[in-house]
Amino acid sequence: MLRIHFSAADVLGTRISAAPDPLWELLLSLHAAQTVGIAGTLRAWRTAVRGKLAPSAALLWPLARPVGYSPDFLTPTAGETDLGTGLDQLVATSTTKLRADLTLLAKRARLTSWMTDLADGRSVALDRLRAALEAYHAAAIEPFSEVIRQAVGLDRERRAATAVAKGLGCMLTTLHPDIRWDDGVLEVAYPVEQEVHLDGRGLTLVPSFFCQPGPITLLTQTERPVLVYPVDRELAFGALRGHARLDRSLAALLGKTRARVLYAIAATAPITTTDLARAVGVSAAGVSQHTAVLREAGLITTVRDRGYAVHHVSVRGRSLLIG
């Protein structure tokens, strides 16, 4: 059982990431790729990527086993960052942390010679890890980025509505069937006993496309404690699969990046320019240019809220997306 202890300050500091965390999606997709008997959307995903992975993916399998402990240093971020920034943080992991995490892994599995070099903080090993993760992401994650963003955006919108209408406790307990809220303690069915005291830091909820079968967290919490939980994959996957031709047409009409901006706004609205830039993976200045064009075309609306530009998809924009 995982027990997360909340104070009043932690309740107020609980938030949901506005976009998928690329490093958590990398790790959890590696788990999914190795899970025996996986079904549904994740099975379709695994079939789609089979044979497309670079040989360097073989480095990652023993590092991110589907059952048991995976090193915490693989997921240093707590939502809402781009892949490059996340990988920068990963390869900057201290040798002390690398050695501690891989020593824990060695108690459960045999380390390869490359992983031993990684535990020693050797730059060559870290560079190989980054290159392997980048190649894996390009083949296994990037082709499905719109599906992933859509699923996370729909989930976040639903959670926010639940929190407003029924309160945070109700929202937390509906994250997964194996969660319950008991007098300030969030109890999660978990393969090991773990106690997490938030101590005023709040909790960042990270919705994940690849998380399965239930929520997951770090063994050692950082200054931003996280709980990663699975979203409804079937809804978003079916919706976007049914509009594959529309996706291509929109990309041809608007440009690939601008089409992604429109999809991201529709999935996560209301959304600020900063959050939108993180969701799409471009600069805030670039997003501002794209939103200006979309606004002039009547596909989105933008309002100012406490100094922030907040974007919504318009009726015309939603009609275009629905087709």
SERO-4910 file (N, C-alpha, C, O; in steps of 0.05 Angstrom, whole numbers):
BEGIN
 pado doro    nc1    nc2    nc3   cac1   cac2   cac3    cc1    cc2    cc3    oc1    oc2    oc3
  Met    A     17    -24      0      0      0      0     18     25      0     37     27     15
  Leu    A     11     44    -17     23     70    -17      5     90     -2    -19     92     -9
  Arg    A     16    103     17      0    123     33     13    150     30     37    154     37
  Ile    A     -2    169     20      8    197     17     -7    214     37    -31    217     36
  His    A      9    227     54     -3    242     77     -4    272     69     17    284     62
  Phe    A    -27    283     71    -32    311     64    -37    328     89    -50    320    107
  Ser    A    -25    352     89    -33    373    108    -52    392     93    -57    388     69
  Ala    A    -63    412    107    -80    431     94    -65    445     72    -76    451     51
  Ala    A    -40    452     77    -23    465     56    -19    447     32    -18    457      9
  Asp    A    -17    421     36    -13    403     14    -38    401     -3    -36    398    -28
  Val    A    -61    402     10    -86    401     -6    -87    426    -24    -94    423    -48
  Leu    A    -80    449    -13    -80    473    -29    -59    473    -51    -62    485    -72
  Gly    A    -37    458    -47    -15    457    -66    -17    435    -86      1    431   -102
  Thr    A    -38    419    -86    -41    397   -105    -49    408   -132    -67    425   -134
  Arg    A    -36    398   -153    -41    408   -180    -39    384   -200    -28    363   -194
  Ile    A    -50    389   -224    -49    369   -245    -32    380   -268    -36    403   -277
  Ser    A    -12    365   -277      5    374   -299    -12    380   -324    -32    366   -330
  Ala    A     -5    402   -338    -20    410   -361    -13    394   -386    -27    395   -406
  Ala    A      9    379   -385     18    364   -409     32    339   -399     40    337   -376
  Pro    A     35    319   -417     49    295   -410     78    301   -403     90    319   -414
  Asp    A     88    286   -384    117    288   -377    132    269   -395    128    245   -394
  Pro    A    149    279   -413    162    262   -433    179    240   -421    181    218   -433
  Leu    A    192    245   -398    209    224   -387    193    202   -373    200    179   -374
  Trp    A    171    210   -360    153    190   -349    141    173   -371    138    149   -369
  Glu    A    133    186   -393    122    171   -416    142    152   -428    135    129   -435
  Leu    A    167    161   -429    188    143   -439    191    118   -421    190     96   -430
  Leu    A    194    123   -395    197    101   -376    174     82   -377    177     57   -379
  Leu    A    149     93   -375    126     75   -373    120     61   -400    108     40   -400
  Ser    A    127     74   -422    124     60   -447    144     37   -450    138     16   -462
  Leu    A    168     40   -438    187     18   -437    176     -5   -421    179    -29   -428
  His    A    162      1   -399    148    -20   -383    127    -33   -400    126    -58   -401
  Ala    A    111    -17   -414     89    -28   -430    100    -46   -453     88    -67   -459
  Ala    A    122    -38   -465    133    -53   -487    142    -81   -478    144    -99   -494
  Gln    A    148    -84   -452    158   -110   -442    138   -125   -426    144   -147   -416
  Thr    A    113   -115   -423     93   -128   -407     80   -151   -422     69   -147   -444
  Val    A     80   -174   -410     67   -198   -422     37   -195   -420     27   -188   -399
  Gly    A     23   -201   -441     -6   -202   -440    -19   -175   -441    -43   -172   -434
  Ile    A     -5   -154   -449    -16   -127   -450    -39   -127   -471    -37   -141   -491
  Ala    A    -59   -111   -466    -83   -111   -484    -91    -83   -491    -80    -64   -482
  Gly    A   -112    -82   -508   -124    -56   -515   -106    -38   -531    -91    -47   -548
  Thr    A   -108    -12   -525    -93      8   -539    -63      4   -538    -49      8   -557
  Leu    A    -53     -3   -514    -24     -7   -511    -14    -31   -528      8    -30   -537
  Arg    A    -31    -51   -531    -23    -73   -548    -22    -63   -577     -3    -71   -592
  Ala    A    -41    -47   -586    -41    -36   -613    -16    -18   -617     -4    -19   -638
  Trp    A     -9     -3   -596     15     14   -598     40     -3   -601     57      2   -618
  Arg    A     42    -24   -585     66    -41   -586     68    -55   -613     90    -58   -624
  Thr    A     46    -63   -624     46    -75   -651     56    -55   -672     71    -62   -690
  Ala    A     47    -30   -668     54     -9   -688     84     -2   -687     95      5   -708
  Val    A     96     -4   -664    124      4   -662    143    -20   -665    168    -16   -667
  Arg    A    132    -44   -665    149    -67   -668    166    -66   -694    155    -61   -715
  Gly    A    191    -71   -692    208    -70   -715    218    -43   -723    234    -40   -741
  Lys    A    209    -22   -709    217      5   -716    237     17   -696    247     39   -700
  Leu    A    242      2   -675    260     13   -654    289      9   -663    297    -11   -676
  Ala    A    306     28   -656    334     27   -662    347      5   -644    337     -1   -623
  Pro    A    369     -6   -653    383    -27   -637    391    -17   -609    393    -33   -590
  Ser    A    394      9   -606    402     20   -580    380     16   -559    385     19   -535
  Ala    A    356     10   -567    334      5   -548    341    -18   -529    332    -20   -507
  Ala    A    359    -37   -539    367    -59   -522    381    -50   -497    381    -65   -477
  Leu    A    393    -27   -497    406    -16   -473    385    -10   -451    391    -12   -428
  Leu    A    361     -3   -460    341      8   -441    325    -14   -427    315    -10   -405
  Trp    A    322    -38   -440    304    -58   -428    313    -66   -399    296    -65   -382
  Pro    A    338    -73   -394    345    -81   -367    345    -57   -347    344    -62   -323
  Leu    A    346    -33   -357    346    -10   -340    317     -3   -331    313      9   -309
  Ala    A    298     -9   -348    270     -2   -342    253    -28   -344    237    -31   -362
  Arg    A    257    -45   -325    242    -71   -325    212    -66   -320    205    -47   -305
  Pro    A    194    -82   -331    166    -77   -328    154    -83   -301    133    -73   -294
  Val    A    169    -98   -284    160   -105   -257    182    -98   -237    205   -103   -242
  Gly    A    174    -86   -215    194    -79   -195    205    -51   -198    194    -34   -211
  Tyr    A    229    -48   -186    241    -21   -184    253    -12   -211    267    -27   -224
  Ser    A    247     13   -218    262     27   -240    276     51   -227    264     64   -211
  Pro    A    300     56   -235    316     78   -222    301    105   -223    292    113   -245
  Asp    A    300    118   -201    287    144   -199    300    165   -218    287    183   -227
  Phe    A    326    163   -223    340    183   -238    330    185   -267    335    205   -281
  Leu    A    316    164   -276    305    164   -303    282    184   -306    275    192   -329
  Thr    A    270    193   -284    247    211   -285    252    235   -266    238    236   -245
  Pro    A    271    252   -272    277    275   -254    256    297   -255    257    315   -237
  Thr    A    239    297   -274    220    319   -278    193    313   -265    187    290   -259
  Ala    A    177    333   -260    151    330   -248    130    343   -266    114    359   -256
  Gly    A    130    335   -291    110    346   -309    117    372   -323    134    387   -313
  Glu    A    105    377   -346    107    402   -360    135    411   -367    143    433   -361
  Thr    A    150    394   -379    176    401   -390    178    389   -417    164    371   -424
  Asp    A    197    399   -433    201    387   -459    222    365   -457    236    363   -437
  Leu    A    224    349   -478    242    326   -477    271    335   -474    285    323   -457
  Gly    A    280    355   -488    307    363   -487    315    372   -459    336    365   -449
  Thr    A    298    388   -446    303    398   -419    304    374   -399    321    373   -381
  Gly    A    285    356   -403    285    333   -385    310    316   -388    321    307   -368
  Leu    A    319    312   -412    343    296   -416    368    311   -406    387    298   -396
  Asp    A    367    337   -408    389    353   -396    391    348   -366    413    344   -355
  Gln    A    368    347   -353    367    342   -324    377    313   -318    391    309   -298
  Leu    A    368    295   -335    375    267   -330    406    263   -332    418    251   -314
  Val    A    418    273   -353    447    268   -356    464    285   -336    488    280   -333
  Ala    A    451    304   -323    465    320   -302    462    307   -275    471    318   -255
  Thr    A    450    283   -273    447    269   -248    474    265   -235    493    257   -248
  Ser    A    475    270   -209    501    266   -195    509    237   -194    492    219   -195
  Thr    A    535    233   -193    545    205   -191    535    192   -166    530    168   -166
  Thr    A    532    207   -144    521    196   -119    493    184   -124    487    162   -114
  Lys    A    476    199   -138    449    190   -143    449    166   -162    435    147   -158
  Leu    A    465    168   -183    467    145   -202    475    120   -188    462     99   -192
  Arg    A    495    122   -171    505     98   -157    485     87   -138    481     63   -136
  Ala    A    471    105   -123    451     97   -104    428     82   -118    419     61   -109
  Asp    A    418     94   -139    395     82   -153    402     55   -166    387     36   -165
  Leu    A    426     54   -178    434     29   -192    442      7   -172    441    -16   -178
  Thr    A    451     16   -148    457     -4   -127    430    -17   -119    430    -41   -114
  Leu    A    409     -1   -117    383    -13   -110    374    -32   -132    364    -54   -127
  Leu    A    378    -24   -157    370    -41   -180    386    -67   -179    375    -88   -185
  Ala    A    411    -65   -172    429    -89   -172    420   -110   -152    427   -133   -155
  Lys    A    404   -102   -132    394   -121   -112    371   -138   -124    364   -159   -113
  Arg    A    360   -128   -146    337   -142   -158    344   -154   -186    330   -172   -195
  Ala    A    365   -144   -199    372   -153   -225    402   -149   -230    415   -133   -217
  Arg    A    412   -165   -249    441   -163   -254    446   -139   -272    433   -135   -292
  Leu    A    466   -123   -265    473    -99   -281    491   -108   -304    509   -125   -301
  Thr    A    486    -96   -327    504   -100   -350    529    -83   -346    530    -65   -328
  Ser    A    549    -88   -362    574    -73   -360    569    -43   -365    582    -26   -353
  Trp    A    551    -37   -384    545    -10   -391    531      4   -367    537     27   -361
  Met    A    514    -10   -353    500      1   -329    520      6   -307    517     24   -291
  Thr    A    541    -11   -305    562     -7   -285    577     19   -291    583     35   -273
  Asp    A    583     24   -317    595     49   -324    577     73   -318    586     94   -310
  Leu    A    551     68   -321    531     89   -315    532     96   -286    530    119   -278
  Ala    A    533     75   -269    534     79   -240    559     95   -232    558    108   -211
  Asp    A    580     93   -247    604    108   -241    603    137   -252    622    152   -249
  Gly    A    581    143   -265    577    171   -276    595    176   -300    601    200   -305
  Arg    A    602    156   -315    620    160   -338    604    175   -360    582    167   -367
  Ser    A    616    196   -370    602    213   -390    595    197   -415    574    202   -427
  Val    A    612    178   -423    606    162   -447    580    146   -443    564    144   -461
  Ala    A    577    135   -419    553    119   -412    528    137   -412    507    129   -422
  Leu    A    531    161   -400    508    180   -400    501    189   -428    477    192   -434
  Asp    A    521    193   -445    515    201   -472    501    179   -487    483    184   -503
  Arg    A    509    154   -482    496    131   -495    467    129   -486    449    123   -502
  Leu    A    462    134   -460    435    133   -450    418    155   -463    395    149   -471
  Arg    A    428    179   -465    413    200   -477    407    194   -507    384    197   -515
  Ala    A    426    184   -521    422    178   -550    402    155   -553    385    156   -571
  Ala    A    403    135   -535    384    113   -536    355    123   -530    336    114   -543
  Leu    A    352    140   -511    326    151   -504    315    168   -526    291    167   -532
  Glu    A    332    184   -539    323    201   -561    314    184   -585    293    190   -597
  Ala    A    329    163   -591    322    146   -613    296    131   -607    279    128   -625
  Tyr    A    293    122   -583    269    108   -575    245    126   -576    224    119   -586
  His    A    248    151   -566    226    170   -567    217    176   -595    193    178   -601
  Ala    A    236    179   -613    230    185   -641    213    163   -654    196    168   -671
  Ala    A    219    138   -646    205    116   -659    179    108   -644    159    100   -657
  Ala    A    179    109   -618    157     98   -602    138    118   -591    115    112   -585
  Ile    A    147    143   -587    130    164   -574    121    186   -594     97    191   -596
  Glu    A    140    197   -608    134    220   -625    111    215   -646     94    232   -649
  Pro    A    110    191   -659     89    187   -678     61    186   -665     41    189   -679
  Phe    A     60    183   -639     34    182   -625     30    206   -607     13    206   -589
  Ser    A     46    228   -611     45    250   -593     18    264   -592     10    272   -570
  Glu    A      4    265   -614    -23    278   -614    -43    262   -598    -59    273   -583
  Val    A    -41    235   -601    -59    218   -586    -53    221   -556    -72    223   -540
  Ile    A    -28    221   -549    -20    224   -521    -29    250   -509    -41    251   -487
  Arg    A    -24    272   -523    -33    299   -514    -63    300   -511    -74    312   -492
  Gln    A    -77    289   -531   -107    289   -530   -117    274   -505   -134    284   -491
  Ala    A   -106    251   -500   -114    235   -477   -109    249   -451   -127    250   -433
  Val    A    -86    261   -448    -79    276   -424    -96    301   -421   -106    307   -399
  Gly    A   -101    315   -443   -117    339   -442   -146    333   -434   -158    348   -418
  Leu    A   -158    312   -445   -185    305   -438   -187    297   -409   -206    304   -395
  Asp    A   -167    282   -400   -167    274   -372   -165    298   -353   -180    299   -333
  Arg    A   -147    316   -359   -143    339   -342   -169    356   -340   -176    366   -319
  Glu    A   -182    359   -363   -207    374   -363   -228    361   -346   -243    374   -331
  Arg    A   -229    334   -347   -249    319   -331   -242    321   -301   -260    324   -285
  Arg    A   -217    319   -294   -209    321   -266   -215    349   -254   -225    351   -232
  Ala    A   -209    369   -270   -214    396   -260   -244    400   -255   -252    412   -235
  Ala    A   -261    390   -273   -290    393   -270   -299    378   -245   -316    388   -230
  Thr    A   -288    355   -239   -295    340   -215   -287    354   -190   -302    355   -171
  Ala    A   -263    366   -190   -253    380   -167   -270    404   -160   -276    410   -137
  Val    A   -279    418   -181   -296    442   -177   -323    434   -167   -334    446   -149
  Ala    A   -335    413   -179   -362    406   -172   -364    390   -146   -384    393   -132
  Lys    A   -344    373   -141   -347    354   -119   -325    355    -98   -326    341    -78
  Gly    A   -304    371   -103   -282    374    -84   -258    357    -91   -259    338   -107
  Leu    A   -235    364    -79   -210    351    -85   -210    322    -77   -199    305    -91
  Gly    A   -222    316    -54   -223    288    -45   -236    270    -65   -226    248    -70
  Cys    A   -258    278    -76   -272    262    -96   -255    260   -121   -253    238   -133
  Met    A   -242    282   -129   -225    281   -153   -203    260   -149   -197    245   -167
  Leu    A   -190    261   -126   -168    243   -121   -177    214   -121   -162    196   -132
  Thr    A   -199    208   -109   -208    180   -107   -218    169   -134   -220    145   -138
  Thr    A   -224    187   -153   -233    177   -179   -209    175   -199   -213    170   -223
  Leu    A   -185    180   -189   -162    176   -207   -158    148   -216   -149    142   -238
  His    A   -166    129   -198   -163    101   -204   -181     85   -185   -185     94   -162
  Pro    A   -191     62   -193   -208     46   -175   -194     37   -149   -207     32   -129
  Asp    A   -167     35   -150   -153     26   -126   -142     48   -109   -122     45    -95
  Ile    A   -157     71   -108   -149     94    -92   -172    101    -73   -195     99    -80
  Arg    A   -165    108    -49   -185    119    -31   -173    141    -14   -149    141     -8
  Trp    A   -190    159     -5   -183    182     11   -193    178     39   -217    174     43
  Asp    A   -175    178     59   -184    173     86   -171    193    105   -148    190    114
  Asp    A   -187    213    112   -179    233    132   -151    244    127   -133    243    144
  Gly    A   -147    255    103   -122    268     97   -100    249     87    -77    258     82
  Val    A   -106    224     83    -87    205     72    -98    193     47   -120    182     46
  Leu    A    -82    194     26    -90    182      0    -77    154      0    -53    151      0
  Glu    A    -94    134     -1    -84    106     -1    -87     94    -28   -108     95    -41
  Val    A    -65     83    -38    -64     73    -65    -54     44    -64    -34     38    -52
  Ala    A    -69     26    -77    -60     -2    -78    -33     -3    -92    -30      9   -114
  Tyr    A    -12    -16    -80     15    -14    -89     29    -40    -83     23    -53    -63
  Pro    A     49    -47    -99     62    -73    -95     80    -74    -70     88    -95    -61
  Val    A     87    -50    -59    104    -49    -35     92    -29    -16     75    -13    -23
  Glu    A    101    -31      9     92    -12     30    109     13     27    134     12     28
  Gln    A     96     36     24    111     62     22     94     84     34     71     87     28
  Glu    A    107    100     50     95    123     63    108    149     51    132    151     51
  Val    A     91    167     42    100    192     32     87    215     48     63    217     48
  His    A    103    231     61     94    254     76    100    279     59    124    285     55
  Leu    A     80    293     50     85    315     32     97    339     46    113    354     34
  Asp    A     91    343     72    105    363     88    103    391     75    123    406     75
  Gly    A     80    398     65     76    425     54     85    429     26     81    451     15
  Arg    A     96    409     13    105    411    -15     83    409    -35     87    416    -58
  Gly    A     60    398    -27     39    393    -46     45    369    -63     66    357    -60
  Leu    A     26    361    -79     29    338    -96     23    345   -125      3    358   -131
  Thr    A     41    337   -143     37    341   -172     26    315   -183     39    294   -182
  Leu    A      2    316   -194    -10    294   -207     -2    294   -236     -6    314   -250
  Val    A      9    272   -246     19    271   -273      3    250   -289      7    226   -286
  Pro    A    -17    259   -306    -32    241   -322    -14    228   -343      2    242   -356
  Ser    A    -17    202   -347      1    188   -365    -14    169   -384    -32    154   -375
  Phe    A     -6    170   -409    -18    152   -429     -8    123   -425    -24    104   -429
  Phe    A     17    119   -417     28     93   -416     28     80   -388     35     57   -385
  Cys    A     19     95   -368     19     84   -341     -1     61   -340    -24     64   -348
  Gln    A      8     39   -328    -10     15   -325      4     -5   -306     29     -7   -307
  Pro    A    -11    -19   -290    -40    -19   -288    -51      2   -269    -75      9   -270
  Gly    A    -34     13   -251    -44     32   -232    -24     54   -227     -2     54   -240
  Pro    A    -30     73   -210    -12     96   -204     15     88   -195     19     66   -183
  Ile    A     35    105   -199     63    100   -192     75    126   -182     67    147   -190
  Thr    A     95    123   -165    110    146   -155    140    139   -153    148    117   -159
  Leu    A    155    158   -144    184    154   -140    188    140   -113    173    143    -94
  Leu    A    210    125   -112    216    113    -86    226    134    -66    219    134    -43
  Thr    A    241    153    -76    251    176    -60    239    202    -72    246    209    -94
  Gln    A    222    215    -57    209    239    -67    228    263    -67    246    265    -50
  Thr    A    224    280    -87    240    305    -89    225    328    -77    206    324    -62
  Glu    A    234    352    -84    220    376    -73    192    379    -86    176    395    -76
  Arg    A    187    364   -107    160    365   -120    150    336   -121    154    323   -142
  Pro    A    138    326   -100    128    298   -100    107    294   -123     92    312   -129
  Val    A    108    270   -135     91    265   -157     75    239   -153     84    221   -138
  Leu    A     52    238   -166     37    213   -168     29    212   -198     13    228   -207
  Val    A     39    192   -211     33    188   -240     10    168   -242     11    147   -229
  Tyr    A    -10    174   -257    -34    157   -259    -43    153   -288    -38    170   -304
  Pro    A    -56    131   -294    -64    125   -321    -89    141   -329   -108    145   -314
  Val    A    -89    150   -354   -113    164   -366   -129    144   -382   -120    121   -387
  Asp    A   -152    152   -391   -169    136   -409   -157    137   -437   -161    157   -451
  Arg    A   -143    117   -445   -130    116   -471   -149    111   -494   -145    122   -516
  Glu    A   -169     95   -489   -186     86   -511   -202    109   -523   -205    110   -548
  Leu    A   -211    128   -507   -227    150   -518   -211    167   -537   -220    172   -559
  Ala    A   -188    176   -529   -171    193   -546   -161    178   -570   -160    189   -592
  Phe    A   -152    153   -566   -141    138   -588   -162    133   -609   -157    136   -633
  Gly    A   -187    126   -601   -208    122   -620   -215    147   -635   -220    147   -659
  Ala    A   -217    169   -620   -224    195   -633   -204    203   -653   -212    211   -676
  Leu    A   -178    202   -647   -158    211   -666   -154    191   -688   -148    199   -711
  Arg    A   -157    165   -683   -154    145   -704   -176    149   -724   -172    146   -748
  Gly    A   -201    156   -715   -223    161   -733   -220    186   -749   -234    189   -769
  His    A   -202    204   -741   -198    229   -756   -170    231   -768   -159    253   -771
  Ala    A   -159    207   -775   -131    208   -786   -130    224   -811   -111    239   -816
  Arg    A   -150    222   -829   -150    237   -853   -152    267   -847   -140    284   -860
  Leu    A   -169    273   -828   -173    301   -820   -147    312   -809   -140    335   -815
  Asp    A   -132    296   -793   -106    305   -783    -87    313   -805    -75    334   -804
  Arg    A    -86    296   -826    -68    302   -848    -77    327   -863    -61    343   -872
  Ser    A   -104    330   -866   -115    353   -880   -109    379   -865   -102    399   -877
  Leu    A   -113    377   -839   -108    401   -822    -78    409   -823    -72    433   -825
  Ala    A    -61    389   -822    -32    395   -824    -25    408   -850     -9    426   -852
  Ala    A    -38    398   -872    -33    410   -898    -45    438   -900    -33    456   -913
  Leu    A    -67    443   -887    -81    469   -888    -67    489   -870    -62    512   -879
  Leu    A    -61    481   -846    -51    500   -826    -21    499   -822     -9    518   -812
  Gly    A     -9    477   -830     19    471   -823     19    452   -799      1    454   -782
  Lys    A     39    435   -798     39    414   -777     39    426   -749     23    417   -732
  Thr    A     56    445   -744     58    456   -717     33    471   -709     23    469   -687
  Arg    A     22    487   -728     -2    502   -722    -26    483   -716    -43    489   -699
  Ala    A    -27    461   -732    -48    442   -726    -45    430   -699    -65    425   -685
  Arg    A    -20    425   -690    -15    414   -663    -24    434   -642    -34    427   -621
  Val    A    -19    460   -647    -27    481   -628    -57    481   -625    -67    483   -603
  Leu    A    -72    479   -648   -101    479   -646   -111    454   -631   -129    457   -615
  Tyr    A    -99    431   -637   -107    407   -622   -102    409   -592   -118    402   -576
  Ala    A    -78    421   -585    -71    423   -557    -90    442   -542    -97    437   -519
  Ile    A    -98    464   -556   -117    482   -543   -144    468   -539   -156    471   -517
  Ala    A   -153    454   -559   -179    440   -556   -178    419   -534   -198    414   -521
  Ala    A   -154    406   -531   -152    384   -511   -150    394   -483   -159    381   -464
  Thr    A   -137    418   -479   -131    426   -451   -142    453   -443   -137    463   -421
  Ala    A   -158    466   -461   -168    493   -455   -184    493   -429   -197    474   -422
  Pro    A   -182    516   -414   -166    539   -420   -137    534   -415   -129    520   -396
  Ile    A   -120    546   -431    -91    541   -429    -76    566   -434    -82    581   -453
  Thr    A    -55    572   -418    -39    596   -422    -19    591   -444    -14    569   -452
  Thr    A     -7    613   -453     13    611   -474     37    595   -465     48    579   -480
  Thr    A     45    599   -440     68    583   -429     62    554   -428     79    538   -437
  Asp    A     39    546   -418     32    518   -417     28    506   -445     35    483   -450
  Leu    A     18    522   -463     14    513   -491     41    508   -504     45    488   -518
  Ala    A     60    526   -499     87    522   -510    100    496   -500    112    481   -515
  Arg    A     96    490   -474    106    465   -463     92    441   -475    104    420   -482
  Ala    A     66    443   -479     50    420   -490     58    414   -518     60    390   -526
  Val    A     64    434   -534     70    430   -562    100    427   -567    108    414   -587
  Gly    A    116    437   -549    145    433   -551    159    454   -568    179    449   -581
  Val    A    148    479   -568    161    501   -582    163    524   -563    153    523   -541
  Ser    A    176    545   -571    180    568   -554    154    584   -550    136    582   -566
  Ala    A    153    599   -529    129    616   -524    126    636   -546    103    642   -554
  Ala    A    148    647   -556    146    666   -578    134    653   -603    118    665   -617
  Gly    A    143    629   -608    132    614   -631    103    608   -628     87    611   -647
  Val    A     95    600   -604     66    595   -599     50    620   -603     28    619   -614
  Ser    A     60    643   -594     45    668   -597     40    674   -626     19    684   -633
  Gln    A     59    669   -643     55    673   -672     34    655   -683     17    664   -699
  His    A     34    630   -675     14    611   -685    -14    618   -674    -33    616   -689
  Thr    A    -16    625   -648    -42    632   -638    -53    657   -650    -78    660   -653
  Ala    A    -36    676   -658    -45    700   -672    -58    693   -698    -79    704   -705
  Val    A    -47    675   -713    -58    666   -739    -85    651   -734   -104    656   -748
  Leu    A    -85    634   -715   -109    618   -709   -132    637   -699   -155    633   -706
  Arg    A   -125    657   -684   -144    676   -674   -156    693   -697   -180    697   -698
  Glu    A   -139    702   -715   -148    717   -738   -166    701   -756   -184    712   -769
  Ala    A   -162    675   -756   -179    657   -773   -204    649   -758   -221    635   -769
  Gly    A   -207    658   -733   -232    653   -718   -233    625   -706   -254    615   -699
  Leu    A   -210    611   -705   -209    584   -695   -205    582   -664   -211    562   -652
  Ile    A   -194    604   -653   -191    605   -624   -198    633   -614   -200    652   -629
  Thr    A   -202    634   -588   -205    660   -575   -185    663   -553   -176    643   -542
  Thr    A   -177    687   -547   -157    692   -526   -166    714   -508   -175    735   -517
  Val    A   -164    710   -482   -172    730   -462   -148    734   -443   -131    717   -440
  Arg    A   -148    757   -430   -127    762   -409   -138    755   -382   -160    764   -375
  Asp    A   -123    740   -367   -131    732   -340   -108    736   -321    -89    720   -322
  Arg    A   -109    756   -304    -88    762   -285    -60    764   -299    -40    754   -288
  Gly    A    -60    777   -321    -35    782   -335    -27    760   -354     -7    763   -368
  Tyr    A    -42    738   -355    -35    716   -373    -54    716   -397    -78    722   -395
  Ala    A    -44    708   -421    -60    703   -444    -71    675   -442    -55    656   -441
  Val    A    -97    672   -442   -110    645   -438   -126    639   -464   -142    655   -472
  His    A   -121    616   -475   -132    609   -501   -155    588   -498   -153    569   -482
  His    A   -175    591   -515   -197    572   -517   -202    566   -547   -197    584   -563
  Val    A   -211    542   -553   -218    537   -581   -246    548   -585   -263    547   -567
  Ser    A   -251    560   -608   -277    572   -615   -296    551   -626   -288    528   -631
  Val    A   -321    558   -629   -341    540   -641   -331    532   -669   -333    509   -677
  Arg    A   -321    552   -684   -311    546   -711   -288    527   -710   -286    508   -726
  Gly    A   -269    531   -691   -246    514   -689   -254    485   -681   -243    466   -692
  Arg    A   -272    483   -662   -281    456   -654   -296    442   -677   -292    418   -680
  Ser    A   -311    457   -692   -325    445   -715   -305    434   -735   -309    413   -747
  Leu    A   -283    449   -739   -263    441   -757   -249    415   -748   -243    397   -764
  Leu    A   -244    413   -722   -232    389   -711   -250    365   -712   -241    343   -717
  Ile    A   -275    369   -707   -295    347   -707   -299    337   -736   -304    314   -740
  Gly    A   -297    356   -754   -300    349   -783   -329    344   -790   -335    338   -813
***
